[in-house]
């Protein structure tokens, strides 16, 4: 089978806001959510900056389920519930086996892991929380989305560092295309504001001291963020049969590996993934009006990504719009490309390209139209989203207007 896959619902929360609409508003306005982190789990890392969710929205997640959830799982459930509500869907005994979920996670439940470590090795505890193991496992977010919504079809976690959400969405597309499911909840979630995670990024010397400035000559690195983004994916026939409002179609998927280095980026892998995505979607390079770049704000990534885009798009690389919304919501790791999926879908819906915020100085090595600081009205029929992870795992998605 080779069924068309469409998006009928979006949900999300991050530093920009606690629903998909407010996230898109922040992206569109170029409003940066980056600032000082106040999370007590940072244990004295004063001055750390990031894009933090200051207050979670009201939710009715069952109290007993909450006892076994780490923060990243809760974020995924809240986002998934919002997406299902917008899609106007629910499942029951009759259709639950045709509904599934894939949730991408970069780190997972390090909150639970660190609490256990501090209790046992730094404190006087002799035992830890009963649910430590199940809170920490990267697949927990997918499990909790399944339990919260009653999904009994294909359900699994996906972990590929910063490309996790795009890989999760790609995997969900495959489940629907192959006929294993009619509906999939897909996206990503991460909550990295934990002492050990922040220190791990700090020691790599890739964290910016001020803010995230993708493609700007004076960029100094990436900034961490937390959040979740989820989409309801359906086969086109399933959505049409129930009269659903279709937001966009997932037109193509491109996956590749660099097979090069665990941390350093390479050009050939991202180039291959973008070419594969275009081929899967049956698109020509000039069909893409907007590209949401991986755009981390590090010197190496932004130069590499620009070179890869030039190779794939040729002269069209200079006429299509490019931006990195990580300048607004920061790098949310396993959730990053899920939030960027929201940017692509809404750019198609509203005909507005969200800007690259915080941009100050042109870089000759990043000479694309990166939509600096100000949104641009533009008809967007096709949008592409890049996600390139450490270890050279690349996942690119193409979305198109229906």
Helices and strands as residue ranges (DSSP letters): E 5-14, H 20-29, E 35-36, G 40-42, E 49-50, H 63-66, H 71-87, G 96-98, E 99-104, H 110-117, I 118-122, H 132-136, H 140-149, E 155-158, G 161-163, H 164-177, E 183-190, H 195-203, E 227-235, H 236-241, E 248-257, H 267-281, G 285-287, E 290-292, H 299-313, G 314-318, E 321-323, H 326-329, G 333-335, H 336-350, E 352-353, G 364-366, E 376-377, E 382-389, E 393-400
